[in-house]
Amino acid sequence: MHLVRLQLIPKIVSGGLLLFVLAVHPAWGQRTLEADVYRDKLRGMWFGQLIGNHSGRDFEGKYCTREAAPDELFQWVIKTSYADPWTGDDDTSFEYLYLHTLETYGIDPTYSQIKNEWDLYVPLTGIYIANKQAKYLMNHGFSPPETGSYTNNIHSFAIDSQITTEFFGSLAPGMRQWAIDAARTFGGVTNEGFSLHAAQFYAAIYAAAACESDINALVLAGQQCLPVSSRSYKVIQDVRDWYAQDMLDDIPDWRETRRKIYDHYHGTYAYGRYRYWIESTINLAMTTLTLLYGQGDFEETIKIAVLSGYDADCNPATAGGLIGMINGFTGLPTDLTGPATDHYRVLYRPGLPQYDTISNLAVRMQAVGEQVIVAQGGGIASGTYTLPDESPIITEPEMPDPTTGPTGLVAAAQNAGWNITVSASIERHNPLNDRQNLESIIDGIVDVRYNGRLPYSTYDGVNSQPAGGDFYQINFPQPVRFDALTFYEGDAVGGYNRDPRTEGLNGGYFDTLDVEVRTGQGWVSVQNLMFSEPLDPFKAYQVIDLTFDRLWGIGIRIRGTAGGAHEYTTITELVVHGALVAADFNGDNRVDQTDYAVFRNCATGPGILQTDSLCQEADLDGDGDVDQDDFAIFQRCYSGESRPADPNCAD
């Protein structure tokens, strides 16, 4: 008989929906791990990270061009004494902090408890990019995971979560689900979306490395823990494909594959989506490259990671830690570990013990790892861990881009065969660069958390905005009725390591906003304009519904004063709501009994002016009354409920 333990696990998915997932935990799984072997793996993980980190520090932020660094520049950096110990910067210092968090609050701490650790032990010094923005946000009253949201953290696209949470995988040997869940929780302090998925990938491969040594299998095991619709999943798949293609002749050439990464994620074919050398995507690609071409060889892996450039201390730290987790400390090259000191000094975590030994860190992590093993249904007996079998992995919810194109009135017009065009105060139509692809504001893609797309931008290198401010405009070939707009704002852009709320932003937002419609009298401002929420320069990707009195015209635009030091705006999408057909009073692109009820209630008879503002649209011929002539137009436009009305019916 195979005994199992059943457990209902609450899980929050997209939209805050709470699901209960039935987990079947084998009472005793088929996988075992010796306690002393596990401790050796943890020690190897720490040494691997530190050797990689220190050997790459002089290369950090360099070699971000198409060519990697030359081989002869690489040098090992080994710390050899208590007086000159291994030091933890923004990589291992956060793992040191989070180990303390788990020891203090248990293996499932709340966000409030995690924030308390940040309040006590994370000053503004010694942290950077998304970490620093998260700390600024906490100082302004925000709490995790708001501090990692792409609407609040202006650098949520950066590498931070993937260099601070790998070690959660080492605390969950063979248990990828716990690893990716922990990476989501702790990584969510600073990141959201595809960058957080990169952190989950690292945590998953660290977890799998306790039971698997084949690098190709590990990379696949980590990729399986990501939503397929994520940019991070695609990056990993691209590198895997390029590696497989390169190995067809059994002559590995990591530099040529790196050139392909550069071309597709930084250069010619990147659609302008490369941000900076600290971004998540390019570094995920470089680390995946490193692992595949290193094939488990510690020295080769670290060398490739360092020479590949970009964040060239973080990537070798991640890769080196994984090889250390696979081989253990005793399996690392003795010419590197032999002279190395066991002493570790954590920097920038005042209030925590400043010194520890790597051997003791492994012991401390082992104690936490044992709690995870037992909590997940494993067992411990006579120095041997029995690891629970893995249930199917539950990834983050999928969020594929819509393939149906625009929505609202633009979709209706295009379906009717109309040619819809877009204009802007700074107008560019480059489909190969997101920031310059104005057509993207009507492509139907409104959420960029997973896909890594960048919003259109009016930044042109000139700090002064055009006279009259920035505008985004949609043009129709014949009059339509405009009822409302939904404005999907783009990203607010600020300087790296600066606090937007005290030091300001570069731009990306409107300070003021109006809606204008092009009528027979030219461009006129709409009446009774209402905002679903106020403009907030510090909240990126706002979604604002703009309602106003209905108006007929051939164009509609938002116009306002661009904010920030560089005076420009960004936009993800502009959705127009209204009707193509004169007699379609409720905007469903059909003229049916519902519209007839409106018409009947608005009828006045010939020569009697219709003064009710709610009935102005029933005056279909524009002569002031609602009479038989208007009813004749209504009859020509009548389509019934089953099919769209003819947009040209009023002609």
NUMAR-457182 format. One record per residue (C-alpha): chain; x, y, z. Coordinates in nm, 3 decimals, m for minus. Example, Ala and Ser with C-alpha at 12.3 -4.5 7.8 and 13.67 -1.06 7.14 Angstrom:
% residues 2
> mol,xx,yy,zz
> A,1.230,m0.450,0.780
> A,1.367,m0.106,0.714
***
This chain:
% residues 651
> mol,xx,yy,zz
> A,0.000,0.000,0.000
> A,0.125,0.350,m0.090
> A,0.014,0.590,0.183
> A,m0.065,0.948,0.087
> A,m0.150,1.264,0.276
> A,m0.422,1.488,0.132
> A,m0.416,1.860,0.188
> A,m0.627,2.149,0.060
> A,m0.391,2.435,m0.021
> A,m0.534,2.786,m0.069
> A,m0.389,2.960,m0.375
> A,m0.456,3.312,m0.497
> A,m0.458,3.343,m0.875
> A,m0.514,3.632,m1.114
> A,m0.773,3.887,m1.004
> A,m0.751,3.782,m0.639
> A,m0.954,3.467,m0.699
> A,m0.896,3.215,m0.421
> A,m0.873,2.855,m0.534
> A,m0.817,2.545,m0.328
> A,m0.577,2.306,m0.493
> A,m0.587,1.945,m0.380
> A,m0.229,1.844,m0.318
> A,m0.147,1.476,m0.289
> A,0.168,1.436,m0.083
> A,0.317,1.089,m0.075
> A,0.387,0.993,0.285
> A,0.723,0.868,0.165
> A,0.844,0.963,m0.180
> A,1.088,0.779,m0.397
> A,1.373,1.032,m0.374
> A,1.626,1.047,m0.091
> A,1.906,1.285,0.001
> A,2.169,1.235,0.270
> A,2.182,1.514,0.527
> A,2.561,1.556,0.505
> A,2.542,1.565,0.125
> A,2.273,1.834,0.142
> A,2.483,2.044,0.380
> A,2.781,2.010,0.145
> A,2.561,2.126,m0.145
> A,2.454,2.433,0.051
> A,2.813,2.518,0.131
> A,2.901,2.468,m0.235
> A,2.615,2.694,m0.336
> A,2.747,2.977,m0.120
> A,3.105,2.934,m0.238
> A,2.990,2.911,m0.599
> A,2.796,3.235,m0.571
> A,3.079,3.420,m0.396
> A,3.355,3.306,m0.631
> A,3.142,3.399,m0.932
> A,3.039,3.732,m0.781
> A,3.388,3.844,m0.683
> A,3.549,3.727,m1.007
> A,3.302,3.930,m1.210
> A,3.286,4.256,m1.016
> A,3.542,4.435,m1.234
> A,3.335,4.346,m1.542
> A,3.001,4.472,m1.407
> A,2.822,4.696,m1.657
> A,3.092,4.649,m1.917
> A,3.096,4.460,m2.246
> A,2.737,4.540,m2.334
> A,2.815,4.544,m2.704
> A,2.781,4.270,m2.965
> A,3.121,4.123,m2.877
> A,3.200,3.961,m2.544
> A,3.514,4.035,m2.346
> A,3.836,3.867,m2.464
> A,3.947,3.553,m2.279
> A,4.275,3.701,m2.156
> A,4.098,3.956,m1.936
> A,3.947,3.696,m1.705
> A,4.103,3.649,m1.362
> A,3.990,3.452,m1.059
> A,3.931,3.651,m0.742
> A,3.961,3.434,m0.431
> A,3.934,3.570,m0.078
> A,4.185,3.397,0.148
> A,4.173,3.535,0.502
> A,3.955,3.658,0.787
> A,4.109,4.001,0.735
> A,3.999,3.993,0.370
> A,3.677,3.788,0.377
> A,3.413,3.719,0.117
> A,3.174,4.014,0.117
> A,2.809,4.017,0.025
> A,2.677,4.307,m0.178
> A,2.326,4.334,m0.325
> A,2.338,3.965,m0.420
> A,2.411,3.744,m0.119
> A,2.335,4.016,0.137
> A,1.965,3.980,0.060
> A,1.987,3.602,0.084
> A,2.155,3.654,0.420
> A,1.866,3.882,0.521
> A,1.598,3.642,0.397
> A,1.761,3.352,0.582
> A,1.720,3.558,0.897
> A,1.357,3.627,0.799
> A,1.279,3.256,0.769
> A,1.456,3.179,1.096
> A,1.260,3.454,1.271
> A,0.911,3.408,1.130
> A,0.907,3.056,0.989
> A,0.905,2.933,0.630
> A,0.585,3.115,0.528
> A,0.626,3.476,0.644
> A,0.372,3.743,0.563
> A,0.447,4.051,0.359
> A,0.412,4.254,0.678
> A,0.686,4.049,0.839
> A,0.908,4.078,0.531
> A,0.857,4.455,0.534
> A,0.950,4.461,0.902
> A,1.283,4.298,0.811
> A,1.339,4.565,0.547
> A,1.250,4.840,0.796
> A,1.503,4.705,1.045
> A,1.791,4.590,0.828
> A,1.779,4.750,0.482
> A,1.899,5.110,0.467
> A,1.910,5.310,0.146
> A,2.285,5.263,0.119
> A,2.420,4.960,m0.065
> A,2.103,4.884,m0.260
> A,2.022,4.973,m0.618
> A,1.765,4.991,m0.898
> A,1.437,4.807,m0.813
> A,1.555,4.731,m0.459
> A,1.620,5.098,m0.399
> A,1.284,5.196,m0.548
> A,1.112,4.944,m0.319
> A,1.282,5.102,m0.019
> A,1.184,5.450,m0.132
> A,0.826,5.329,m0.168
> A,0.829,5.179,0.181
> A,0.952,5.511,0.316
> A,0.652,5.672,0.145
> A,0.406,5.432,0.310
> A,0.379,5.151,0.054
> A,0.396,4.785,0.152
> A,0.493,4.474,m0.045
> A,0.385,4.361,m0.300
> A,0.283,4.718,m0.395
> A,0.653,4.805,m0.376
> A,0.726,4.564,m0.662
> A,0.427,4.648,m0.880
> A,0.507,4.778,m1.226
> A,0.267,5.065,m1.159
> A,0.467,5.183,m0.856
> A,0.823,5.058,m0.894
> A,0.961,5.238,m1.198
> A,1.241,4.981,m1.226
> A,1.032,4.667,m1.189
> A,1.185,4.549,m1.519
> A,1.528,4.517,m1.357
> A,1.731,4.218,m1.242
> A,1.680,4.257,m0.865
> A,1.447,3.970,m0.775
> A,1.641,3.715,m0.978
> A,1.968,3.788,m0.794
> A,1.822,3.788,m0.442
> A,1.596,3.481,m0.437
> A,1.783,3.193,m0.605
> A,1.871,3.047,m0.267
> A,1.505,2.969,m0.193
> A,1.545,2.682,m0.438
> A,1.833,2.542,m0.233
> A,1.604,2.543,0.072
> A,1.357,2.320,m0.115
> A,1.561,2.027,m0.250
> A,1.367,1.869,m0.532
> A,1.059,2.082,m0.456
> A,1.024,2.337,m0.735
> A,0.673,2.446,m0.640
> A,0.775,2.569,m0.297
> A,1.078,2.735,m0.452
> A,0.886,2.932,m0.714
> A,0.617,3.027,m0.462
> A,0.881,3.161,m0.224
> A,1.056,3.343,m0.508
> A,0.724,3.503,m0.602
> A,0.662,3.619,m0.245
> A,1.006,3.760,m0.174
> A,1.077,3.865,m0.531
> A,0.742,4.044,m0.537
> A,0.888,4.301,m0.300
> A,1.073,4.450,m0.596
> A,0.942,4.304,m0.922
> A,0.634,4.192,m1.112
> A,0.565,4.006,m1.435
> A,0.837,3.872,m1.663
> A,1.122,3.989,m1.439
> A,0.969,3.805,m1.144
> A,0.935,3.495,m1.363
> A,1.312,3.506,m1.416
> A,1.353,3.485,m1.040
> A,1.123,3.184,m1.032
> A,1.329,3.018,m1.304
> A,1.646,3.051,m1.097
> A,1.477,2.928,m0.780
> A,1.334,2.629,m0.968
> A,1.669,2.518,m1.112
> A,1.834,2.553,m0.771
> A,1.564,2.329,m0.624
> A,1.593,2.074,m0.902
> A,1.974,2.070,m0.870
> A,1.950,1.873,m0.546
> A,1.830,1.573,m0.747
> A,1.948,1.640,m1.102
> A,2.295,1.712,m1.242
> A,2.225,1.735,m1.616
> A,2.231,2.103,m1.714
> A,1.997,2.067,m2.011
> A,1.744,1.891,m1.791
> A,1.778,2.159,m1.523
> A,1.719,2.444,m1.766
> A,1.409,2.268,m1.895
> A,1.291,2.197,m1.540
> A,1.315,2.567,m1.460
> A,1.147,2.677,m1.781
> A,0.854,2.446,m1.708
> A,0.782,2.654,m1.399
> A,0.706,2.968,m1.600
> A,0.394,3.075,m1.789
> A,0.444,3.017,m2.159
> A,0.318,3.369,m2.232
> A,0.603,3.527,m2.035
> A,0.889,3.707,m2.208
> A,1.122,3.516,m1.975
> A,0.994,3.182,m2.106
> A,1.061,3.300,m2.461
> A,1.412,3.418,m2.376
> A,1.503,3.077,m2.232
> A,1.350,2.900,m2.531
> A,1.541,3.117,m2.776
> A,1.873,3.046,m2.606
> A,1.797,2.675,m2.587
> A,1.713,2.672,m2.959
> A,2.027,2.864,m3.057
> A,2.240,2.636,m2.842
> A,2.086,2.324,m2.999
> A,2.143,2.467,m3.345
> A,2.504,2.549,m3.263
> A,2.571,2.200,m3.128
> A,2.464,2.026,m3.448
> A,2.828,2.018,m3.550
> A,2.948,1.933,m3.195
> A,3.169,2.243,m3.197
> A,3.034,2.479,m2.930
> A,3.069,2.851,m2.999
> A,2.919,3.045,m2.712
> A,3.036,3.376,m2.854
> A,2.828,3.331,m3.170
> A,2.520,3.243,m2.965
> A,2.586,3.549,m2.751
> A,2.583,3.759,m3.069
> A,2.238,3.619,m3.147
> A,2.123,3.714,m2.797
> A,2.258,4.064,m2.852
> A,2.087,4.098,m3.189
> A,1.746,3.982,m3.062
> A,1.744,4.132,m2.713
> A,1.960,4.442,m2.744
> A,2.031,4.522,m3.108
> A,1.868,4.506,m3.449
> A,1.578,4.272,m3.372
> A,1.504,4.380,m3.015
> A,1.216,4.620,m3.105
> A,1.384,4.879,m2.885
> A,1.294,4.682,m2.571
> A,1.644,4.671,m2.426
> A,1.656,4.904,m2.126
> A,1.999,4.897,m1.964
> A,2.262,4.649,m1.849
> A,2.077,4.593,m1.522
> A,1.754,4.477,m1.690
> A,1.616,4.130,m1.627
> A,1.586,4.000,m1.981
> A,1.938,4.035,m2.121
> A,2.089,3.894,m1.801
> A,1.851,3.598,m1.796
> A,1.961,3.524,m2.151
> A,2.330,3.550,m2.060
> A,2.291,3.324,m1.758
> A,2.104,3.062,m1.961
> A,2.379,3.080,m2.223
> A,2.639,3.038,m1.951
> A,2.476,2.730,m1.803
> A,2.424,2.554,m2.136
> A,2.776,2.614,m2.264
> A,2.939,2.551,m1.928
> A,2.766,2.212,m1.904
> A,2.835,2.178,m1.533
> A,3.205,2.264,m1.548
> A,3.245,2.521,m1.271
> A,3.546,2.706,m1.410
> A,3.416,2.719,m1.767
> A,3.074,2.831,m1.646
> A,3.212,3.120,m1.442
> A,3.445,3.233,m1.720
> A,3.166,3.246,m1.979
> A,2.937,3.431,m1.738
> A,3.199,3.695,m1.662
> A,3.316,3.741,m2.020
> A,2.957,3.769,m2.146
> A,2.933,4.107,m1.978
> A,2.626,4.306,m1.874
> A,2.562,4.237,m1.503
> A,2.879,4.033,m1.498
> A,2.903,3.981,m1.124
> A,2.540,3.879,m1.067
> A,2.518,3.633,m1.357
> A,2.830,3.434,m1.259
> A,2.707,3.436,m0.900
> A,2.379,3.275,m1.005
> A,2.548,3.027,m1.238
> A,2.828,2.946,m0.992
> A,2.580,2.890,m0.712
> A,2.390,2.641,m0.925
> A,2.704,2.439,m1.005
> A,2.792,2.450,m0.636
> A,2.446,2.318,m0.553
> A,2.491,2.034,m0.803
> A,2.844,1.930,m0.706
> A,2.865,2.043,m0.347
> A,3.165,2.216,m0.194
> A,3.369,1.899,m0.217
> A,3.301,1.882,m0.589
> A,3.429,2.231,m0.666
> A,3.783,2.278,m0.801
> A,4.024,2.249,m0.508
> A,4.267,2.496,m0.664
> A,3.995,2.756,m0.605
> A,3.841,2.637,m0.278
> A,4.167,2.521,m0.115
> A,4.312,2.866,m0.048
> A,3.969,3.027,0.003
> A,3.865,3.157,0.342
> A,3.546,3.032,0.504
> A,3.472,3.377,0.645
> A,3.187,3.591,0.517
> A,3.108,3.954,0.594
> A,2.770,4.096,0.507
> A,2.767,4.456,0.397
> A,2.486,4.710,0.433
> A,2.269,4.509,0.677
> A,2.309,4.702,1.002
> A,2.148,4.529,1.296
> A,2.231,4.179,1.173
> A,2.551,3.999,1.273
> A,2.815,4.131,1.035
> A,3.033,3.820,1.026
> A,2.959,3.452,0.979
> A,3.124,3.153,0.822
> A,3.004,2.990,0.506
> A,3.007,2.656,0.687
> A,2.772,2.795,0.950
> A,2.548,2.953,0.687
> A,2.512,2.606,0.534
> A,2.414,2.466,0.876
> A,2.159,2.742,0.926
> A,2.014,2.688,0.580
> A,2.000,2.315,0.636
> A,1.782,2.367,0.944
> A,1.539,2.578,0.740
> A,1.552,2.331,0.451
> A,1.455,2.049,0.685
> A,1.147,2.247,0.790
> A,1.051,2.284,0.425
> A,1.103,1.913,0.355
> A,0.877,1.811,0.644
> A,0.615,2.077,0.570
> A,0.592,1.956,0.210
> A,0.533,1.596,0.313
> A,0.885,1.457,0.323
> A,1.054,1.277,0.606
> A,1.379,1.270,0.802
> A,1.522,0.953,0.950
> A,1.874,0.847,1.047
> A,2.046,1.127,0.860
> A,1.849,1.069,0.540
> A,1.582,1.293,0.389
> A,1.298,1.139,0.196
> A,1.176,1.400,m0.049
> A,0.811,1.420,m0.150
> A,0.723,1.343,m0.509
> A,0.644,1.652,m0.712
> A,0.286,1.724,m0.808
> A,0.225,1.904,m1.139
> A,0.370,2.255,m1.120
> A,0.123,2.542,m1.087
> A,0.278,2.838,m1.267
> A,0.167,3.197,m1.259
> A,m0.152,3.249,m1.464
> A,m0.105,3.277,m1.838
> A,m0.146,3.622,m1.989
> A,m0.113,3.590,m2.367
> A,m0.137,3.896,m2.586
> A,m0.472,3.929,m2.763
> A,m0.456,3.841,m3.130
> A,m0.787,3.996,m3.233
> A,m0.652,4.349,m3.274
> A,m0.812,4.668,m3.146
> A,m1.134,4.694,m2.952
> A,m1.413,4.948,m2.926
> A,m1.504,5.182,m3.207
> A,m1.176,5.129,m3.393
> A,m1.247,4.757,m3.419
> A,m1.600,4.822,m3.542
> A,m1.471,5.067,m3.803
> A,m1.202,4.832,m3.928
> A,m1.454,4.550,m3.949
> A,m1.663,4.777,m4.166
> A,m1.367,4.823,m4.399
> A,m1.274,5.174,m4.287
> A,m0.914,5.296,m4.284
> A,m0.832,5.424,m3.937
> A,m0.519,5.631,m3.885
> A,m0.336,5.766,m3.580
> A,m0.151,6.091,m3.520
> A,0.052,6.239,m3.237
> A,0.231,6.557,m3.137
> A,0.560,6.372,m3.195
> A,0.476,6.128,m3.471
> A,0.679,5.822,m3.571
> A,0.567,5.506,m3.746
> A,0.849,5.259,m3.695
> A,0.715,4.906,m3.637
> A,1.065,4.785,m3.540
> A,1.082,5.004,m3.230
> A,0.811,5.003,m2.965
> A,0.884,5.360,m2.854
> A,0.839,5.481,m3.213
> A,0.550,5.260,m3.329
> A,0.249,5.488,m3.310
> A,0.020,5.222,m3.457
> A,0.067,5.026,m3.134
> A,m0.177,5.257,m2.955
> A,m0.463,5.083,m3.140
> A,m0.334,4.724,m3.152
> A,m0.544,4.591,m2.864
> A,m0.248,4.508,m2.635
> A,m0.306,4.689,m2.308
> A,m0.100,4.493,m2.052
> A,0.280,4.474,m2.077
> A,0.363,4.291,m1.754
> A,0.441,3.964,m1.929
> A,0.541,4.061,m2.282
> A,0.802,4.325,m2.201
> A,0.672,4.564,m2.468
> A,0.744,4.933,m2.425
> A,0.481,5.204,m2.468
> A,0.495,5.466,m2.741
> A,0.686,5.775,m2.632
> A,0.699,6.136,m2.749
> A,1.052,6.178,m2.614
> A,1.264,6.318,m2.893
> A,1.571,6.438,m2.707
> A,1.438,6.793,m2.686
> A,1.324,6.897,m2.341
> A,1.053,7.141,m2.450
> A,0.720,6.991,m2.557
> A,0.535,7.110,m2.868
> A,0.317,7.419,m2.847
> A,m0.018,7.316,m2.707
> A,0.127,7.011,m2.533
> A,0.134,6.645,m2.629
> A,m0.158,6.476,m2.803
> A,m0.258,6.132,m2.933
> A,m0.525,6.125,m3.201
> A,m0.741,5.868,m3.383
> A,m0.886,5.963,m3.721
> A,m1.201,5.825,m3.889
> A,m1.290,5.868,m4.257
> A,m1.649,5.974,m4.183
> A,m1.844,6.100,m3.883
> A,m1.895,5.867,m3.587
> A,m2.039,5.919,m3.242
> A,m1.788,5.949,m2.957
> A,m1.916,5.846,m2.615
> A,m1.601,5.787,m2.408
> A,m1.231,5.698,m2.414
> A,m1.016,5.461,m2.215
> A,m0.661,5.586,m2.182
> A,m0.401,5.320,m2.107
> A,m0.104,5.523,m1.995
> A,0.256,5.413,m2.045
> A,0.550,5.406,m1.808
> A,0.673,5.690,m1.593
> A,1.048,5.722,m1.644
> A,1.291,5.832,m1.377
> A,1.660,5.827,m1.306
> A,1.826,5.515,m1.172
> A,1.855,5.512,m0.792
> A,1.664,5.839,m0.758
> A,1.346,5.885,m0.555
> A,1.079,6.008,m0.801
> A,0.869,6.164,m0.526
> A,1.150,6.387,m0.399
> A,1.380,6.419,m0.703
> A,1.125,6.415,m0.982
> A,1.075,6.210,m1.298
> A,1.219,6.250,m1.644
> A,0.876,6.220,m1.805
> A,0.624,5.973,m1.939
> A,0.304,6.128,m1.803
> A,0.050,6.411,m1.845
> A,0.021,6.690,m1.589
> A,m0.311,6.798,m1.745
> A,m0.543,6.624,m1.989
> A,m0.835,6.721,m2.209
> A,m1.039,6.539,m2.476
> A,m1.105,6.707,m2.810
> A,m1.326,6.601,m3.102
> A,m1.288,6.715,m3.461
> A,m1.628,6.835,m3.578
> A,m1.740,7.047,m3.872
> A,m1.629,7.349,m3.670
> A,m1.278,7.213,m3.613
> A,m1.135,7.074,m3.292
> A,m1.357,7.136,m2.989
> A,m1.321,7.031,m2.628
> A,m1.582,6.788,m2.503
> A,m1.826,6.893,m2.235
> A,m1.863,6.749,m1.884
> A,m1.537,6.553,m1.899
> A,m1.503,6.309,m1.610
> A,m1.201,6.099,m1.504
> A,m1.241,5.756,m1.346
> A,m0.933,5.836,m1.139
> A,m0.713,6.145,m1.118
> A,m0.385,6.172,m1.305
> A,m0.099,6.054,m1.085
> A,0.255,6.116,m1.210
> A,0.394,5.853,m0.974
> A,0.158,5.576,m1.083
> A,0.266,5.425,m1.413
> A,0.035,5.247,m1.655
> A,m0.277,5.414,m1.521
> A,m0.603,5.303,m1.683
> A,m0.837,5.602,m1.693
> A,m1.190,5.602,m1.832
> A,m1.278,5.942,m1.976
> A,m1.651,6.008,m2.012
> A,m1.817,6.315,m2.160
> A,m2.124,6.436,m2.343
> A,m2.167,6.247,m2.670
> A,m2.035,6.422,m2.975
> A,m2.017,6.344,m3.348
> A,m1.696,6.394,m3.538
> A,m1.425,6.247,m3.759
> A,m1.141,6.250,m3.507
> A,m1.078,6.233,m3.135
> A,m0.769,6.301,m2.930
> A,m0.634,6.345,m2.582
> A,m0.423,6.655,m2.535
> A,m0.241,6.792,m2.236
> A,0.071,6.924,m2.073
> A,0.356,6.673,m2.069
> A,0.524,6.627,m1.733
> A,0.874,6.562,m1.609
> A,1.210,6.727,m1.659
> A,1.214,6.625,m2.027
> A,0.845,6.705,m2.091
> A,0.717,6.399,m2.273
> A,0.444,6.139,m2.238
> A,0.398,5.767,m2.302
> A,0.094,5.565,m2.401
> A,0.008,5.197,m2.424
> A,m0.338,5.211,m2.585
> A,m0.626,5.450,m2.658
> A,m0.968,5.285,m2.685
> A,m1.260,5.480,m2.834
> A,m1.616,5.404,m2.730
> A,m1.912,5.513,m2.937
> A,m2.107,5.417,m3.246
> A,m2.052,5.411,m3.620
> A,m2.420,5.415,m3.706
> A,m2.635,5.724,m3.659
> A,m2.932,5.534,m3.512
> A,m2.724,5.310,m3.283
> A,m2.804,5.490,m2.960
> A,m2.654,5.236,m2.717
> A,m2.327,5.183,m2.903
> A,m2.354,4.808,m2.970
> A,m2.316,4.859,m3.349
> A,m2.667,4.726,m3.406
> A,m2.990,4.916,m3.462
> A,m3.267,4.719,m3.300
> A,m3.570,4.746,m3.073
> A,m3.366,4.892,m2.791
> A,m3.268,5.183,m3.014
> A,m3.625,5.214,m3.141
> A,m3.746,5.265,m2.784
> A,m3.505,5.559,m2.750
> A,m3.616,5.705,m3.081
> A,m3.986,5.674,m2.996
> A,m3.939,5.850,m2.661
> A,m3.752,6.135,m2.830
> A,m3.996,6.195,m3.117
> A,m4.141,6.548,m3.131
> A,m4.304,6.575,m3.474
> A,m4.214,6.815,m3.757
> A,m4.114,7.168,m3.666
> A,m4.106,7.105,m3.291
> A,m3.753,7.147,m3.160
> A,m3.612,6.866,m2.948
> A,m3.444,7.045,m2.654
> A,m3.371,6.744,m2.433
> A,m2.994,6.697,m2.434
> A,m3.040,6.321,m2.402
> A,m3.238,6.318,m2.727
> A,m3.013,6.526,m2.950
> A,m2.870,6.216,m3.119
> A,m3.222,6.112,m3.229
> A,m3.227,6.415,m3.461
> A,m3.073,6.208,m3.736
> A,m3.103,6.470,m4.012
> A,m2.984,6.755,m3.792
> A,m3.280,6.991,m3.848
> A,m3.366,7.032,m3.478
> A,m3.676,6.815,m3.459
> A,m3.731,6.439,m3.441
> A,m3.993,6.352,m3.701
> A,m4.078,6.125,m3.995
> A,m3.765,6.226,m4.186
> A,m3.555,6.103,m3.896
> A,m3.763,5.787,m3.878
> A,m3.693,5.721,m4.245
> A,m3.320,5.723,m4.168
> A,m3.382,5.500,m3.869
> A,m3.564,5.248,m4.087
> A,m3.276,5.238,m4.339
> A,m3.033,5.172,m4.054
> A,m3.244,4.911,m3.876
> A,m3.048,4.581,m3.863
> A,m3.212,4.385,m3.585
> A,m3.027,4.213,m3.303
> A,m2.852,3.942,m3.503
> A,m2.623,4.145,m3.730
> A,m2.427,4.470,m3.730
> A,m2.584,4.776,m3.889
> A,m2.449,4.924,m4.211
> A,m2.224,5.221,m4.117
> A,m2.328,5.393,m4.442
> A,m2.701,5.350,m4.385
> A,m2.767,5.719,m4.319
> A,m2.629,5.829,m4.659
***
